[in-house]
Amino acid sequence: MKLPKSYYNNLSLIGTIIAGIALIAILFTFILSFVFDEGGTYLGLFTYILLPTIMVLGLLLIPIGMMRATRRAKKRHESLSPRWLVIDFNDYRYRNAASIFIIGTVVLLLLSAVGSYEAYHYSESVEFCGTLCHEVMNPEHTTYLNSSHARVKCVECHVGHGADWYVKSKLSGLYQVYAVLTNNFPRPIPTPITSLRPARETCEECHWPQKFYNNKLQFEKHFLSDSANTEWNIHLRMKTGGMHTADNLKEGIHWHINANVKIEYIASPADKESIPWVRYTNLETGDTTLYEDTFMPLEPEEIAAATPRTMDCMDCHNRPSHKYRLPSEFVDYALTSGEIPNIPEVKRLAMEVLKDPYPTTDTALLVIQKTFAEFYRDNYPDVPTSFVDQAITGVTTGFKNNIFPEMGASWDVYPDHIGHVEFNGCFRCHNDMHESSSGLKITKDCNACHTILMQGTPDNAQSTTLHESLEFQHPVDIDGAWRESLCTDCHRYLYL
């Protein structure tokens, strides 16, 4: 098939070969992924992003080569084509070129439409977000798979709906790609709280604020670090909303997002672990109350320079899908579920082996395996080896799901603001130290958020009715010291 003379040059021919090979590769990977249901993260990367890019580059080389050939011919006073474009369909060469152009354009447009659609959905997939850059995203992807949002796509929270945020996310992703390629990314990855959309545009697509009502029962099981792994249970009535459905958000924990209430705060910029300034506004009456930390108040110039943040869901639920559990927490969970057998001193030994940082995951797993095997061989030879192996598996699984030495990611780096035992969370404001000019304080009273319905060991438990509360009893006698301090003063680094 004859084409215009300007086509027959090395650059255009190379472009044709590149585009043709890329097209064949795209069709092959399409067949491989859809017909045979094979492939994975990297196959999608090649099919929808890399190969189409190579094909387009090859196609661009064709006209570039033709223009270069025309210029060179002109310099040599040769004639490849007229000065102005002339399309003469009486000339079979132009008919051939036009046929190839029209058919090629239609095919390319169809492939581009399908490819663009697939590329869009591929770039929005969980595997693209979580596994493409395995080293970087392994901690976030692992914790996501173990969260209650494991069936919610990453983009539903991190991007949301709308073209503007889609474009913003892709533009920010360009720097992330650069950082990964140059191995210039931070370890650990910082929490993107400053760049996330407001919760009302993401979380509230599923969670209906007006229906955050009624109380919730929460049953917790803990194990002490004694030789018997003494079980300690506590049952709580969480006051998430009013006592009755009709109360809606008039009281309770979710009162903070009541549509008639506006709460603003100024926090430490890095981790929001400290909140020295809080302003409450009643939007119905316009009344405003300002609370300031009496121990470490902000200077007037600091307040003037700061931009208060309006409180929403993410200020408490800051780790909804990427929670890094403390060793004491994931070991208690595994003991409760039976993943770790209740053999003598297993809780204490687990805390002992998990208290120190490790340079790599492999190092940690070797130390865990060696420590458990030697301890039970030397101290409890009657414990079946199968139980010891099961304990090792349970502890190592908890480690791999929550602690990532290579990325510097763990519970200590990513505080969870729900609760107040291991992290300050509620105590960032509810600590009896935030006071208004009129003497009002943000309460630290435990019963403001929950009541204790039952607590104690299985054979010696206290209990009460649903509408009353027990006085908190610390599992270990510390002579009432818990009344004067915050739980986090001891519990955050209890075993370290």
Stockholm file with secondary structure:
# STOCKHOLM 1.0

chainA/1-496         MKLPKSYYNNLSLIGTIIAGIALIAILFTFILSFVFDEGGTYLGLFTYILLPTIMVLGLLLIPIGMMRATRRAKKRHESLSPRWLVIDFNDYRYRNAASIFIIGTVVLLLLSAVGSYEAYHYSESVEFCGTLCHEVMNPEHTTYLNSSHARVKCVECHVGHGADWYVKSKLSGLYQVYAVLTNNFPRPIPTPITSLRPARETCEECHWPQKFYNNKLQFEKHFLSDSANTEWNIHLRMKTGGMHTADNLKEGIHWHINANVKIEYIASPADKESIPWVRYTNLETGDTTLYEDTFMPLEPEEIAAATPRTMDCMDCHNRPSHKYRLPSEFVDYALTSGEIPNIPEVKRLAMEVLKDPYPTTDTALLVIQKTFAEFYRDNYPDVPTSFVDQAITGVTTGFKNNIFPEMGASWDVYPDHIGHVEFNGCFRCHNDMHESSSGLKITKDCNACHTILMQGTPDNAQSTTLHESLEFQHPVDIDGAWRESLCTDCHRYLYL
#=GR chainA/1-496 SS CCCCGGGCSHHHHHHHHHHHHHHHHHHHHHIIIIISCCCCHHHHHIIIIIHHHHHHHHHHHHHHHHHHHHHHHHHTTCCSSCSSCCCCTTSHHHHHHHHHHHHHHHHHHHHHHHHHHHHHHHHTSHHHHHHTTHHHHHHHHHHHHTSTTTTSCHHHHHTCSSHHHHHHHHHHHHHHHHHHHTTCCCSSCCCCTTTSCCGGGTGGGTSCGGGCCSCEEEEEEEECSSTTCCEEEEEEEECSSCSSGGGTTSSSGGGGGCTTEEEEEECCTTTCCCCCEEEEEETTTCCEEEEEESSSCCCHHHHHHCCCEECCGGGTCCCSSCCCCCHHHHHHHHHHHTSSCCCTTHHHHHHHHHSSCCSSHHHHHHHHHHHHHHHHHHHCTTSCHHHHHHHHHHHHHHHHHHCBGGGTBSTTTSCCCSSSSSSCGGGGTCSSCEECTTSCBCCCCGGGTEEEEEEEETTEEEECCTTCCCCCCCSSCCTTGGGTSCTHHHHTTTTC
#=GC SS_cons         CCCCGGGCSHHHHHHHHHHHHHHHHHHHHHIIIIISCCCCHHHHHIIIIIHHHHHHHHHHHHHHHHHHHHHHHHHTTCCSSCSSCCCCTTSHHHHHHHHHHHHHHHHHHHHHHHHHHHHHHHHTSHHHHHHTTHHHHHHHHHHHHTSTTTTSCHHHHHTCSSHHHHHHHHHHHHHHHHHHHTTCCCSSCCCCTTTSCCGGGTGGGTSCGGGCCSCEEEEEEEECSSTTCCEEEEEEEECSSCSSGGGTTSSSGGGGGCTTEEEEEECCTTTCCCCCEEEEEETTTCCEEEEEESSSCCCHHHHHHCCCEECCGGGTCCCSSCCCCCHHHHHHHHHHHTSSCCCTTHHHHHHHHHSSCCSSHHHHHHHHHHHHHHHHHHHCTTSCHHHHHHHHHHHHHHHHHHCBGGGTBSTTTSCCCSSSSSSCGGGGTCSSCEECTTSCBCCCCGGGTEEEEEEEETTEEEECCTTCCCCCCCSSCCTTGGGTSCTHHHHTTTTC
//
